[in-house]
Amino acid sequence: MNLISTEPVWIDNAEKLAELCDKWKDQAAIAVDTEFMRSDTFYPIVGLLQIGDGKGCYLIDPLAITELQPLRGLMSNQQVTKVLHSCSEDLEVFQTWLAVVPSPIFDTQIAAAFAGLGYSLSYANLVKNLLNTEIPKDETRSDWLQRPLSVAQLKYAALDVAHMLVVYGKLLAELKASERLNWAKQDCADLIIKANRPPVFSDAYKDVGLAWKLRPQELCLLRELAAWREKEARKRNIPRNRVIKEAAMWEIARKKPESFSLLEKIDDIPSKTLRQDGEFLLQLIKDSQLIPEDQWPEKLDPPLAPEFGSLIKSMKECVREIAEKNQLPTEILIRKKEYEFIVRSKMHGDDYELPERLKGWRYSLIGEALLEEARKS
């Protein structure tokens, strides 16, 4: 039996949207989801916004409505919790579409992990687990920019928010009972902070594969190339690899081609980029050679040597035991890079240190134990 009406209500005019936003601003929580396309663009293109208010499922057409201020106000309203599932991409959609990151949010995937239901649980499996209700996922990869949307698409979109507030209520009760609600709230707040953080283009080179193999002067050129790629991908609204691939940037940084014929020999440079940006790239290569040595990046750390494997293994075992005792997935407690951060911190300082994320509520649960485990090595 359906808990609420799952019949989709189509909203394609600004007046009706404003009326609904005015009503929803008095609710404690609303269910939110988006459908978007992103195959050939840097930024996601929103195709649909779904909102569930516990009584109905409203499908808002972003292709038809241009007056969006009421929706911006609702998404920024601190008295209304926006309930989403696995919402990182949804937050990016809102930032691109409305120039607003919804706040506060409650991510039911994060909450499910803290409730001991599993890490990275799909929404369909979460609804099945808590409500014994099946959610079809047949339309996941359909075209959300087509109009009209098919009956199957409308049904699928409505079901994505139909039961979400009931799921929210159950997870809320469970987390309050287990005294883990603040943990979930903090992790959700961190998602908002991350979504609002402006990109640091000058740091993009650090994410290039094998960048650690390059010398500082080569890294200097890679830094300029990677920053340029980040800016151009956004400006042209195309995927990064359509500008230039990581492997090509790495090769350019290593070989520093000084002519167009040499630049052409670099693999993985799109022909369009060569035609459009070849001369610019040659000038960028030339200019990078003039950057003084005191402005070169430091050499990046190589992958951890095998000798540190036993330390990481013992730290993982420590976390596994704590997670098992608390009926939590290990993945919600710590990330792979955070183990590496702890190991590397001793290489660069006098003692082991924790990454910032492990200094909050995670400190008493695993942070302190991880420091003790590392210091025993």
C-alpha positions as CSV (number, residue, x, y, z in Angstrom):
1,M,0.0,0.0,0.0
2,N,1.4,3.4,-0.9
3,L,2.1,5.7,2.0
4,I,1.2,8.8,0.1
5,S,-0.1,9.7,-3.4
6,T,2.5,8.8,-6.0
7,E,0.6,10.5,-8.8
8,P,3.0,13.1,-10.3
9,V,1.8,16.7,-10.3
10,W,3.4,18.6,-13.3
11,I,4.4,22.2,-12.6
12,D,5.5,24.3,-15.6
13,N,4.5,27.9,-14.6
14,A,6.1,30.4,-12.3
15,E,2.9,31.4,-10.5
16,K,2.1,27.8,-9.3
17,L,5.8,27.3,-8.3
18,A,5.8,30.5,-6.2
19,E,2.5,29.4,-4.5
20,L,4.0,26.0,-3.7
21,C,7.3,27.4,-2.4
22,D,5.3,29.7,-0.1
23,K,3.5,26.7,1.3
24,W,6.6,24.6,1.6
25,K,8.5,27.2,3.6
26,D,6.3,26.3,6.6
27,Q,7.3,22.6,6.5
28,A,10.0,21.2,8.6
29,A,11.3,19.1,5.7
30,I,10.8,18.4,2.0
31,A,12.1,15.6,-0.2
32,V,14.2,16.8,-3.1
33,D,15.7,15.1,-6.2
34,T,16.9,16.2,-9.6
35,E,17.3,14.6,-13.0
36,F,20.0,16.0,-15.3
37,M,22.1,15.3,-18.3
38,R,25.9,15.5,-18.5
39,S,27.4,13.6,-21.4
40,D,29.0,16.4,-23.4
41,T,29.2,19.3,-21.0
42,F,31.3,20.3,-18.0
43,Y,28.2,21.5,-16.1
44,P,25.2,19.4,-15.5
45,I,22.0,20.4,-17.4
46,V,19.0,20.2,-15.2
47,G,16.0,18.4,-16.8
48,L,13.7,18.0,-13.8
49,L,13.3,18.9,-10.2
50,Q,11.2,16.6,-8.0
51,I,9.8,17.7,-4.6
52,G,7.8,15.6,-2.2
53,D,6.0,17.3,0.7
54,G,4.4,14.2,2.3
55,K,1.2,14.6,0.5
56,G,2.1,14.7,-3.2
57,C,4.9,14.4,-5.7
58,Y,5.6,17.6,-7.7
59,L,7.6,17.6,-10.9
60,I,8.9,21.0,-11.7
61,D,9.9,21.8,-15.3
62,P,13.1,23.9,-15.3
63,L,12.9,24.2,-19.1
64,A,9.7,26.1,-18.8
65,I,10.1,28.2,-15.7
66,T,12.6,31.1,-15.6
67,E,11.4,33.0,-12.5
68,L,13.2,31.0,-9.9
69,Q,13.7,33.3,-6.9
70,P,11.0,31.6,-4.8
71,L,12.8,28.3,-5.3
72,R,16.1,29.9,-4.4
73,G,14.5,31.2,-1.2
74,L,13.2,27.8,-0.4
75,M,16.5,26.0,-1.0
76,S,18.2,28.6,1.2
77,N,15.6,28.6,4.0
78,Q,17.3,27.4,7.1
79,Q,14.1,26.3,8.7
80,V,13.3,23.7,6.0
81,T,15.5,20.6,5.8
82,K,16.0,19.4,2.3
83,V,16.1,15.6,2.3
84,L,18.0,14.0,-0.6
85,H,19.7,10.7,-1.3
86,S,23.4,10.5,-2.4
87,C,23.2,14.2,-3.1
88,S,26.7,15.4,-4.2
89,E,25.7,15.7,-7.8
90,D,22.4,17.2,-6.9
91,L,24.1,20.0,-5.0
92,E,26.2,20.7,-8.1
93,V,23.0,20.8,-10.2
94,F,21.5,23.4,-7.9
95,Q,24.7,25.5,-7.8
96,T,24.9,25.6,-11.6
97,W,21.1,26.1,-12.1
98,L,20.2,28.4,-9.2
99,A,23.5,29.6,-8.0
100,V,22.5,28.2,-4.6
101,V,23.5,25.1,-2.6
102,P,20.5,23.8,-0.7
103,S,20.9,24.1,3.1
104,P,20.4,22.5,5.5
105,I,20.3,19.0,4.0
106,F,19.8,15.5,5.2
107,D,21.4,12.8,3.0
108,T,19.5,9.5,3.5
109,Q,22.5,7.5,2.1
110,I,24.8,9.0,4.7
111,A,22.1,8.5,7.4
112,A,21.6,4.9,6.3
113,A,25.3,4.1,6.8
114,F,25.2,5.6,10.4
115,A,22.0,3.5,11.0
116,G,24.0,0.4,10.2
117,L,22.1,-0.4,7.0
118,G,25.2,-0.4,4.7
119,Y,27.5,1.9,2.9
120,S,26.6,3.6,-0.4
121,L,23.1,2.0,-0.2
122,S,20.9,2.8,-3.3
123,Y,17.7,4.6,-2.7
124,A,15.7,1.7,-4.1
125,N,17.4,-0.7,-1.7
126,L,16.9,1.7,1.2
127,V,13.1,2.0,0.5
128,K,12.9,-1.8,0.1
129,N,14.8,-2.3,3.4
130,L,12.8,0.2,5.5
131,L,9.3,0.2,3.8
132,N,9.3,-3.1,2.0
133,T,8.3,-1.2,-1.1
134,E,9.8,-1.7,-4.6
135,I,11.0,1.3,-6.6
136,P,11.6,0.7,-10.3
137,K,14.8,2.1,-11.8
138,D,14.1,1.5,-15.5
139,E,14.5,5.2,-16.5
140,T,17.8,6.0,-14.8
141,R,19.6,6.8,-18.1
142,S,16.7,8.2,-20.1
143,D,16.6,11.6,-21.8
144,W,15.4,14.1,-19.2
145,L,15.6,17.1,-21.6
146,Q,13.0,15.7,-24.0
147,R,9.5,17.1,-23.9
148,P,7.0,15.7,-23.3
149,L,8.4,13.3,-20.8
150,S,7.1,9.8,-21.1
151,V,4.5,8.3,-18.7
152,A,7.3,5.9,-17.4
153,Q,9.6,8.8,-16.8
154,L,7.0,10.8,-14.9
155,K,6.2,7.8,-12.7
156,Y,9.9,7.0,-12.1
157,A,10.6,10.7,-11.1
158,A,7.6,10.8,-8.8
159,L,8.6,7.6,-7.0
160,D,12.1,9.1,-6.3
161,V,10.5,11.5,-3.8
162,A,7.2,9.8,-2.9
163,H,8.5,7.8,0.1
164,M,11.5,9.9,1.0
165,L,10.0,11.8,3.9
166,V,8.8,8.5,5.5
167,V,12.3,7.1,5.1
168,Y,13.7,10.3,6.6
169,G,11.4,9.9,9.6
170,K,12.5,6.4,10.2
171,L,16.2,7.2,9.9
172,L,15.8,10.3,12.1
173,A,14.3,8.2,14.9
174,E,17.0,5.5,14.6
175,L,19.8,8.0,14.7
176,K,18.3,9.8,17.7
177,A,18.0,6.5,19.5
178,S,21.6,5.6,18.8
179,E,22.8,9.1,19.5
180,R,24.4,9.3,16.0
181,L,22.2,12.1,14.6
182,N,24.9,14.8,15.1
183,W,27.4,12.6,13.2
184,A,25.1,12.4,10.2
185,K,24.3,16.1,10.4
186,Q,28.0,17.1,10.5
187,D,28.8,14.9,7.5
188,C,25.8,16.5,5.6
189,A,27.0,20.0,6.6
190,D,30.5,19.0,5.2
191,L,28.9,18.3,1.8
192,I,27.5,21.8,1.7
193,I,30.9,23.3,2.7
194,K,32.6,21.3,-0.1
195,A,29.9,22.3,-2.7
196,N,30.4,26.0,-1.8
197,R,34.2,25.8,-1.9
198,P,35.5,27.6,-4.9
199,P,37.9,25.6,-7.1
200,V,41.7,26.3,-6.6
201,F,42.9,26.1,-10.2
202,S,46.5,26.3,-9.2
203,D,46.2,23.0,-7.3
204,A,44.7,21.0,-10.2
205,Y,48.1,19.6,-11.2
206,K,48.3,17.6,-8.0
207,D,45.5,15.3,-9.3
208,V,47.3,14.5,-12.5
209,G,48.4,10.8,-12.6
210,L,52.2,10.3,-12.3
211,A,52.7,14.0,-11.5
212,W,55.0,12.8,-8.7
213,K,57.5,11.7,-11.3
214,L,58.1,15.2,-12.6
215,R,60.8,17.6,-11.4
216,P,59.8,20.9,-9.9
217,Q,60.4,22.9,-13.1
218,E,58.3,20.3,-15.0
219,L,55.7,20.6,-12.3
220,C,55.7,24.3,-12.8
221,L,54.6,23.8,-16.5
222,L,52.1,21.1,-15.5
223,R,50.6,23.5,-12.9
224,E,50.0,26.1,-15.7
225,L,48.6,23.6,-18.1
226,A,46.2,22.0,-15.5
227,A,45.0,25.5,-14.4
228,W,44.4,26.5,-18.0
229,R,42.4,23.2,-18.6
230,E,40.2,23.8,-15.6
231,K,39.3,27.3,-16.7
232,E,38.8,26.4,-20.3
233,A,36.6,23.4,-19.5
234,R,34.3,25.7,-17.5
235,K,34.4,28.6,-20.1
236,R,33.6,26.3,-23.0
237,N,31.3,24.0,-20.9
238,I,32.9,20.8,-22.2
239,P,34.5,17.9,-20.3
240,R,38.1,18.4,-19.3
241,N,39.3,15.7,-21.7
242,R,37.7,17.5,-24.6
243,V,40.2,20.3,-23.8
244,I,43.2,18.1,-23.3
245,K,43.8,14.8,-21.5
246,E,45.9,14.3,-18.4
247,A,48.4,12.1,-20.2
248,A,49.0,14.8,-22.8
249,M,49.6,17.5,-20.2
250,W,52.1,15.2,-18.5
251,E,53.9,14.6,-21.7
252,I,54.0,18.3,-22.6
253,A,55.4,19.1,-19.1
254,R,58.1,16.5,-19.5
255,K,59.1,17.2,-23.1
256,K,58.3,21.0,-23.4
257,P,57.8,21.0,-27.2
258,E,59.0,24.2,-28.7
259,S,57.3,24.0,-32.1
260,F,53.9,23.1,-33.5
261,S,55.3,20.0,-35.3
262,L,56.7,18.7,-31.9
263,L,53.4,19.5,-30.2
264,E,51.5,17.5,-32.8
265,K,53.6,14.4,-31.8
266,I,52.1,14.5,-28.3
267,D,49.4,11.8,-28.0
268,D,45.9,12.5,-26.7
269,I,45.7,16.2,-27.7
270,P,42.3,16.6,-29.5
271,S,42.7,17.9,-33.1
272,K,40.3,20.7,-32.2
273,T,42.6,21.8,-29.4
274,L,45.6,21.7,-31.6
275,R,43.9,24.0,-34.2
276,Q,42.3,26.3,-31.6
277,D,44.9,26.4,-28.9
278,G,48.2,25.2,-30.4
279,E,49.9,28.6,-30.5
280,F,48.6,29.5,-27.1
281,L,50.1,26.3,-25.7
282,L,53.4,26.9,-27.2
283,Q,53.5,30.4,-25.7
284,L,52.4,29.0,-22.3
285,I,55.3,26.5,-22.5
286,K,57.7,29.3,-23.3
287,D,56.4,31.6,-20.6
288,S,56.6,28.8,-18.0
289,Q,60.4,28.6,-18.5
290,L,60.6,32.2,-17.3
291,I,58.9,31.6,-14.0
292,P,61.6,32.0,-11.3
293,E,62.8,28.9,-9.3
294,D,61.3,30.2,-6.0
295,Q,57.9,30.0,-7.6
296,W,58.2,26.4,-8.7
297,P,56.1,23.8,-6.9
298,E,57.8,21.3,-4.6
299,K,58.2,17.8,-5.8
300,L,55.2,15.7,-5.0
301,D,55.4,12.7,-2.8
302,P,55.7,9.3,-4.6
303,P,53.3,6.4,-3.8
304,L,53.9,4.9,-0.4
305,A,56.7,2.4,-0.4
306,P,55.7,-1.3,0.4
307,E,57.4,-1.0,3.7
308,F,54.5,1.0,5.0
309,G,52.0,-1.7,4.1
310,S,52.1,-3.3,7.5
311,L,51.3,0.0,9.2
312,I,48.4,0.7,7.0
313,K,47.2,-2.9,7.4
314,S,47.3,-2.6,11.2
315,M,45.4,0.8,11.1
316,K,42.8,-0.8,8.9
317,E,42.4,-3.7,11.3
318,C,42.0,-1.2,14.1
319,V,39.2,0.6,12.3
320,R,37.6,-2.6,11.3
321,E,37.3,-3.8,14.9
322,I,35.9,-0.4,16.0
323,A,33.4,-0.4,13.1
324,E,32.3,-3.9,13.8
325,K,31.8,-3.2,17.5
326,N,29.7,-0.1,16.6
327,Q,27.8,-1.9,13.7
328,L,29.1,0.7,11.2
329,P,30.6,0.3,7.7
330,T,34.3,1.2,7.8
331,E,33.9,3.4,4.7
332,I,31.8,5.9,6.6
333,L,34.5,6.3,9.2
334,I,37.7,6.8,7.1
335,R,38.9,7.1,3.5
336,K,41.9,5.5,1.9
337,K,43.7,8.8,1.5
338,E,43.3,9.5,5.2
339,Y,45.3,6.4,6.1
340,E,48.0,7.7,3.7
341,F,47.8,11.2,5.3
342,I,48.6,9.7,8.7
343,V,51.6,7.8,7.4
344,R,53.0,10.7,5.5
345,S,52.5,13.2,8.3
346,K,55.4,11.6,10.2
347,M,57.6,11.9,7.1
348,H,57.1,15.7,7.1
349,G,57.0,16.3,10.9
350,D,58.0,15.1,14.3
351,D,54.9,13.0,15.0
352,Y,51.8,11.4,13.4
353,E,48.9,13.8,12.7
354,L,45.3,13.3,11.7
355,P,43.6,14.9,8.7
356,E,40.9,17.5,9.6
357,R,38.0,15.1,9.1
358,L,39.3,12.8,11.8
359,K,39.6,15.6,14.4
360,G,35.8,16.1,14.7
361,W,33.4,13.5,16.1
362,R,35.5,10.8,14.6
363,Y,38.4,11.6,16.9
364,S,37.0,9.8,20.0
365,L,35.7,6.9,17.9
366,I,38.8,6.1,15.7
367,G,41.2,9.1,15.6
368,E,42.8,8.6,19.0
369,A,43.1,4.8,18.4
370,L,44.7,5.4,15.0
371,L,47.4,7.7,16.4
372,E,48.2,5.1,19.1
373,E,48.4,2.3,16.5
374,A,50.7,4.4,14.3
375,R,53.0,5.3,17.2
376,K,53.4,1.6,18.1
377,S,55.0,1.0,14.7
